[in-house]
């Protein structure tokens, strides 16, 4: 998507609806997704062939000026070459919308740019490898529409997309339709995608007027709260105040754990059926229809567990953003915590995945911006669980199995998650007092008291009496940052 400046008073938001396509429309949707994949693979093969040719020519001693011309990696450059080659290599191109091919070319342009910047050391984060070809069985089916007729029908149960036509939705689209009719929302693009359960969805990326806290939302008497995410306990979230009061304890649904019995039966059944890999010859083969039906049921079971988890998290984070002024969460390395290791206990990785540690922070990041509250991220090394909320003492030997924190200095005995939430809330109280004195509010990471640094981080500078954004203090409330749902649209 092209970058543009978001007007003042507006923000990005995505609306996602489940679709109910007819048997005649489903092949059309699959054709558009396949066209996007074909354009991606075709141009990637061409780029790779040119790179390999230039490498071979260098080995022959040919000068740089005489090498085969390089193909431009920008979206306009790839689109120009594709339009010249599509008549020969894709004579069926007119059957699909031009947006289908543009989706694949845009994905390739982004992938090549990420690889080039990562190789040059410009891109931060983990190294990015060279793009790989997309497989029809493993790649995600999706296509994005940015031009043409994109609208929500007045009957609230149909949408219209270019070349695809009129599609029925499982649920009502009134939330988006009302805002579009009132002029408080403008549709920028629409993305069709199929999930692992083979269900089709449409995501509208919209530009909406900035929200405020709704009048019907109940204001909590506790403006500052700390939120601790539970892993092994029966509580998904423990919310506490700086004075040690526990506001609420959200029960953990643990949908993945609840689905284990059903998954065990289905996976054993799939193992007895004819799958795509021959266990004797180690070669690929045509899977049986019963194996395909069983794997589809496994995918639906995983999808249902994810839907239950997502529903609980959305309702909880919306309530937090609407009722409280300052919310403090931890910055956890969720991917690193789930990495395999010899000292990992049985079931820990599953419990970490079922807790959705990263989704809580991601949802609060954009919902606090919507409703005018502030999100504070404690430093990754902030010892919220190992610090006593009574005397401030430290207990480095605390293990995950210790569900009750017992302080050896002051004798305090308190629930482990509640103790961590109290320490996080007190960190937010410090942040709130600083905001009140300086007259500016921001959302971002703060080092926290007693944080252990494993690498030296930049300190926040002073500009106009307010802290500015640094590598350790990331602005989450800045305008123009799309929500995770919008990024997928």
C-alpha positions in Angstrom: 0.0 0.0 0.0 1.3 3.4 -0.9 2.2 5.6 2.1 0.2 8.8 2.6 -0.3 11.3 5.4 -3.3 10.7 7.5 -5.3 13.9 8.1 -5.6 15.3 11.6 -8.5 13.8 13.5 -8.5 10.6 11.4 -7.0 7.2 12.0 -6.8 3.8 10.3 -9.1 0.9 11.2 -10.0 -2.4 9.6 -13.4 -4.2 9.4 -13.4 -7.9 8.8 -16.4 -9.9 7.8 -16.9 -13.6 7.0 -18.2 -14.3 3.5 -20.7 -16.8 2.2 -19.8 -17.2 -1.5 -21.9 -19.4 -3.8 -20.5 -22.5 -5.4 -20.1 -20.5 -8.7 -18.2 -17.7 -6.9 -15.7 -19.9 -5.0 -13.7 -20.8 -8.2 -13.6 -17.1 -9.1 -12.0 -16.3 -5.7 -9.5 -19.1 -6.0 -8.7 -18.0 -9.5 -7.8 -14.5 -8.3 -5.6 -15.8 -5.5 -3.9 -18.2 -8.0 -3.3 -15.3 -10.4 -1.6 -13.4 -7.6 0.6 -16.3 -6.8 1.5 -16.9 -10.4 2.6 -13.3 -10.9 4.7 -13.5 -7.8 6.4 -16.7 -8.9 6.8 -15.7 -12.5 8.6 -12.4 -11.8 10.6 -13.9 -8.9 11.9 -16.6 -11.4 12.9 -13.8 -13.8 14.6 -11.7 -11.1 16.5 -14.8 -9.9 17.5 -15.7 -13.4 18.9 -12.2 -14.0 20.9 -12.3 -10.7 22.3 -15.7 -11.5 23.3 -14.6 -15.0 25.1 -11.5 -13.7 26.9 -13.7 -11.2 28.0 -16.0 -13.9 29.2 -13.1 -16.1 31.3 -11.7 -13.3 33.0 -15.1 -12.9 33.9 -14.9 -16.6 35.6 -11.5 -16.1 33.0 -9.3 -17.8 33.1 -5.7 -16.6 30.2 -4.3 -14.6 29.1 -2.0 -17.5 28.7 -5.0 -19.9 26.7 -7.1 -17.5 23.1 -8.1 -18.2 20.9 -5.1 -17.2 19.3 -5.6 -13.8 15.5 -5.6 -13.3 14.0 -2.9 -11.2 12.6 -4.2 -8.0 10.1 -1.4 -7.4 6.4 -2.1 -8.0 6.1 0.1 -11.1 9.2 -1.6 -12.6 7.9 -5.1 -12.0 4.4 -4.1 -13.2 5.9 -2.7 -16.5 7.8 -5.9 -17.2 4.8 -8.1 -16.3 2.5 -6.2 -18.7 5.0 -6.9 -21.5 5.2 -10.7 -20.7 1.6 -11.5 -19.6 0.3 -12.0 -23.2 2.8 -14.8 -23.8 3.2 -16.4 -20.4 -0.4 -15.8 -19.0 -2.8 -15.7 -22.0 -5.7 -16.1 -19.5 -4.8 -12.9 -17.7 -8.0 -11.2 -18.7 -10.1 -13.6 -16.7 -9.1 -12.0 -13.4 -8.9 -8.4 -12.2 -5.7 -6.5 -12.6 -5.6 -6.1 -8.9 -4.9 -9.8 -8.5 -1.6 -9.6 -10.4 -0.8 -6.3 -8.7 -1.1 -8.0 -5.3 1.5 -10.6 -6.2 3.9 -8.0 -7.7 3.5 -5.8 -4.6 4.3 -8.7 -2.3 7.4 -9.5 -4.4 8.6 -5.8 -4.4 8.3 -5.7 -0.6 10.1 -9.0 -0.2 13.0 -8.0 -2.5 13.3 -4.7 -0.8 13.4 -6.3 2.7 16.1 -8.7 1.5 18.2 -6.0 0.0 18.0 -3.7 3.0 18.6 -6.5 5.4 21.7 -7.6 3.4 23.0 -4.1 3.4 22.6 -3.8 7.1 20.0 -1.0 6.9 17.0 -3.0 8.1 16.8 -3.7 11.8 15.8 -7.0 13.3 16.5 -10.6 12.2 18.2 -11.2 8.8 15.7 -11.5 5.9 16.5 -14.2 3.3 15.9 -14.1 -0.4 12.2 -14.6 -1.4 11.0 -18.1 -1.9 8.4 -19.3 -4.4 4.9 -19.7 -3.2 3.3 -23.1 -3.1 -0.4 -23.5 -3.8 -0.9 -25.9 -0.9 1.1 -24.0 1.8 0.8 -20.3 0.9 -2.0 -18.2 2.1 -4.7 -17.4 -0.4 -5.3 -13.7 -0.5 -5.8 -10.8 -3.0 -6.1 -7.1 -2.4 -8.3 -4.6 -4.3 -7.4 -0.9 -4.2 -9.2 0.4 -7.3 -12.6 -0.1 -8.9 -16.0 -0.7 -7.3 -15.5 -1.4 -3.6 -18.6 -0.8 -1.5 -20.9 -2.1 1.2 -24.5 -2.7 0.0 -27.3 -0.9 1.7 -29.0 -4.2 2.7 -26.1 -4.7 5.2 -25.5 -8.3 4.0 -23.7 -7.9 0.7 -20.5 -6.3 -0.6 -19.3 -5.5 -4.1 -15.7 -6.1 -5.3 -14.2 -5.5 -8.8 -14.7 -8.4 -11.3 -15.8 -10.6 -8.4 -19.2 -9.0 -8.1 -21.7 -9.1 -5.3 -20.8 -11.4 -2.4 -23.0 -12.3 0.6 -21.6 -11.9 4.1 -22.4 -14.2 7.1 -22.8 -11.2 9.4 -24.2 -7.8 9.2 -22.0 -5.0 7.9 -23.9 -2.2 9.6 -21.0 -1.0 11.7 -19.1 0.0 8.6 -22.1 0.9 6.5 -23.4 3.4 9.0 -20.0 5.2 9.2 -19.6 5.3 5.4 -23.1 6.7 5.0 -22.5 9.3 7.7 -19.2 10.4 6.1 -17.1 9.4 9.1 -15.3 6.5 7.3 -13.8 6.1 3.8 -12.9 2.7 2.4 -9.3 2.5 1.1 -8.9 -1.1 0.1 -10.4 -4.6 0.5 -8.6 -7.8 1.0 -10.0 -11.3 0.2 -8.4 -14.1 2.1 -9.0 -17.7 3.0 -8.0 -19.1 6.4 -6.9 -22.5 7.4 -10.6 -23.6 7.8 -11.1 -22.7 4.1 -13.5 -19.9 5.1 -13.4 -16.7 3.1 -13.1 -13.3 4.7 -13.0 -9.8 3.5 -11.1 -7.1 5.3 -11.8 -3.4 4.6 -9.0 -1.0 5.4 -10.7 2.3 6.2 -9.9 5.8 7.2 -12.2 6.8 10.1 -12.6 9.8 12.3 -10.7 9.5 15.5 -12.8 7.9 18.2 -13.3 9.1 21.7 -14.4 7.1 24.7 -18.0 6.2 24.1 -20.5 7.7 26.4 -22.0 4.4 27.5 -18.5 3.1 28.7 -18.2 2.9 32.4 -15.3 4.9 33.9 -13.3 2.9 36.4 -12.3 4.6 39.7 -8.8 3.3 39.1 -7.2 5.4 36.4 -3.9 3.4 36.5 -3.7 -0.4 36.3 -1.1 -3.0 35.6 -1.9 -6.0 33.5 0.0 -9.3 34.0 -0.6 -12.1 31.5 -0.9 -15.6 33.1 0.8 -18.6 31.5 0.4 -21.7 33.8 -2.3 -20.2 36.1 -6.1 -20.3 35.6 -6.2 -16.5 35.0 -5.6 -15.1 31.5 -5.1 -11.5 32.8 -4.6 -10.2 36.3 -5.4 -6.4 36.7 -4.2 -4.6 39.8 -3.8 -1.0 41.0 -0.7 0.7 42.5 -2.2 0.5 46.0 -2.3 -3.3 45.8 -5.9 -3.8 45.0 -6.9 -6.4 42.5 -9.4 -4.9 40.1 -10.3 -8.1 38.2 -9.0 -11.5 37.2 -10.0 -12.6 33.7 -10.4 -16.5 33.6 -8.2 -18.2 31.0 -10.4 -20.0 28.4 -7.4 -22.1 27.3 -9.2 -23.2 24.1 -6.1 -25.1 22.7 -5.9 -27.2 25.8 -9.6 -27.9 25.7 -9.3 -29.0 22.1 -6.5 -31.5 22.7 -8.7 -34.5 23.2 -10.4 -33.9 19.8 -7.1 -33.1 18.1 -5.5 -36.2 19.4 -8.3 -38.4 17.9 -8.2 -36.6 14.5 -4.4 -36.6 14.2 -4.2 -40.3 15.0 -6.9 -40.9 12.3 -5.0 -38.9 9.8 -1.8 -40.8 10.6 -3.6 -44.1 9.6 -4.9 -42.7 6.3 -3.0 -42.2 3.0 -1.3 -38.8 3.3 0.8 -36.9 0.8 4.1 -38.6 1.9 4.8 -42.3 1.6 6.5 -43.5 4.9 8.2 -46.3 3.0 9.6 -44.7 -0.1 9.7 -41.2 1.3 8.2 -39.9 -1.9 5.2 -37.7 -2.5 1.9 -39.2 -3.5 -1.7 -38.3 -4.1 -3.5 -38.1 -0.7 -6.8 -39.8 -0.2 -10.0 -37.9 0.1 -10.6 -39.2 3.6 -7.1 -37.8 4.6 -8.1 -34.4 3.2 -11.4 -34.5 5.0 -9.6 -35.3 8.3 -7.0 -32.6 7.9 -9.8 -30.1 7.2 -11.5 -31.1 10.5 -8.2 -30.6 12.2 -7.9 -27.1 10.7 -11.4 -26.2 11.8 -10.7 -27.3 15.3 -7.6 -25.1 15.5 -9.6 -22.3 13.9 -12.3 -22.6 16.5 -9.7 -22.5 19.3 -8.2 -19.3 17.8 -11.6 -17.7 17.5 -12.4 -18.3 21.2 -9.1 -16.9 22.3 -9.4 -13.8 20.0 -13.0 -13.1 21.2 -11.9 -13.1 24.9 -8.9 -10.9 24.2 -10.8 -8.4 22.1 -13.6 -7.9 24.7 -11.0 -7.6 27.5 -8.7 -5.2 25.8 -11.6 -3.0 24.7 -12.8 -2.7 28.3 -9.4 -1.9 29.5 -8.8 0.9 26.9 -12.3 2.4 27.6 -12.3 2.4 31.4 -8.7 3.2 32.4 -6.4 6.1 31.7 -3.0 4.5 32.0 -2.4 0.8 31.3 0.9 -0.9 31.9 1.9 -4.2 30.2 5.2 -6.1 29.9 7.3 -6.3 26.7 7.8 -10.1 26.4 9.8 -12.0 23.9 7.0 -14.4 23.1 8.8 -16.1 20.2 12.0 -16.6 22.3 10.0 -18.0 25.2 8.5 -20.7 23.0 11.8 -21.7 21.4 12.7 -25.4 21.9 15.2 -26.3 24.5 16.4 -29.2 26.5 15.3 -27.7 29.8 11.7 -26.9 28.6 9.0 -28.7 30.6 6.3 -30.7 28.9 3.4 -28.5 27.9 5.1 -25.2 28.4 5.2 -24.2 24.8 1.6 -25.1 24.4 0.7 -23.0 27.5 2.6 -20.0 26.1 0.9 -20.3 22.7 -2.5 -20.7 24.4 -1.9 -17.5 26.5 -1.3 -15.3 23.5 1.2 -13.2 25.2 1.9 -10.8 22.3 -1.7 -10.3 21.2 -2.7 -8.5 24.4 -0.1 -5.8 23.9 -0.8 -5.6 20.1 -4.5 -5.0 20.7 -4.0 -2.5 23.5 -1.5 -0.6 21.2 -4.2 0.6 18.8 -7.2 0.5 21.1 -5.6 2.9 23.6 -5.1 5.3 20.7 -8.7 4.9 19.6 -10.1 5.7 23.1 -7.6 8.3 24.3 -5.9 6.2 27.0 -2.2 5.7 27.4 -0.3 2.4 27.0 3.0 2.0 28.9 5.3 -0.9 28.0 7.6 -2.0 30.8 11.1 -2.9 29.7 11.7 -6.5 28.7 14.1 -7.0 31.7 11.8 -5.3 34.2 11.5 -7.9 37.1 7.8 -7.5 37.8 7.4 -11.1 39.1 10.6 -11.3 41.1 10.2 -8.0 42.9 8.2 -7.8 46.2 5.3 -5.4 46.0 5.6 -4.9 49.8 9.2 -4.0 50.4 10.7 -3.9 47.0 13.1 -6.8 47.6 14.3 -9.1 44.9 13.9 -12.9 44.6 16.1 -14.0 41.7 15.4 -17.7 42.4 11.7 -17.5 41.6 10.6 -20.2 39.2 7.6 -20.6 37.0 6.3 -23.4 39.3 6.1 -20.9 42.3 2.6 -19.6 42.0 2.8 -17.8 45.4 5.4 -15.1 46.0 6.8 -15.4 49.5 9.2 -12.6 50.5 12.0 -13.5 52.8 12.6 -9.9 53.9 9.1 -8.7 54.9 7.3 -12.0 55.0 4.7 -11.0 52.4 2.8 -13.9 50.8 0.9 -13.0 47.7 -0.3 -14.5 44.5 2.5 -14.4 41.9 0.5 -12.8 39.1 -1.1 -10.3 41.4 2.3 -9.3 42.7 3.5 -8.7 39.2 0.4 -6.6 38.2 0.9 -4.4 41.3 4.5 -3.7 40.3 3.5 -2.8 36.8 0.8 -0.5 38.0 3.2 1.4 40.2 5.4 1.9 37.2 2.4 3.4 35.4 1.7 5.7 38.4 5.2 7.1 38.0 4.6 7.6 34.3 1.3 9.3 35.0 2.8 11.8 37.5 5.5 12.6 35.0 2.9 13.2 32.3 1.0 15.5 34.6 4.0 17.6 35.5 5.3 18.0 31.9 1.9 18.4 30.3 2.4 15.8 27.6 1.3 12.3 27.2 2.9 9.5 25.2 2.6 5.7 24.9 5.7 3.7 24.8 8.3 1.6 26.6 9.8 2.8 29.9 12.9 1.2 31.5 11.2 0.5 34.9 12.8 0.4 38.3 15.3 -2.4 38.9 15.5 -3.3 35.2 18.5 -5.4 34.3 20.1 -4.3 31.1 21.8 -7.0 28.9 22.8 -4.4 26.4 23.3 -0.6 26.7 20.2 1.3 25.4 19.8 4.8 24.4 18.5 7.2 27.0 15.6 9.4 26.3 16.5 13.0 25.5 14.7 16.0 26.7 12.8 18.2 24.2 10.4 20.8 25.5 10.2 19.1 28.8 8.9 15.8 27.4 10.7 12.6 26.6 11.2 11.9 23.0 11.1 8.6 21.2 14.2 6.5 21.4 15.1 2.9 20.4 13.9 1.8 23.9 10.8 4.1 24.0 8.6 3.4 21.0 5.7 5.6 20.3 2.5 3.5 20.1 0.1 6.4 20.0 1.5 8.2 17.0 -1.0 9.0 14.3 -0.7 7.1 11.0 0.1 3.7 12.4 -2.5 1.1 11.4 -3.8 -1.5 13.7 -2.8 -5.2 13.3 -6.1 -5.9 11.6 -5.5 -3.0 9.3 -2.0 -4.1 8.4 -3.5 -7.4 7.2 -6.0 -5.7 5.0 
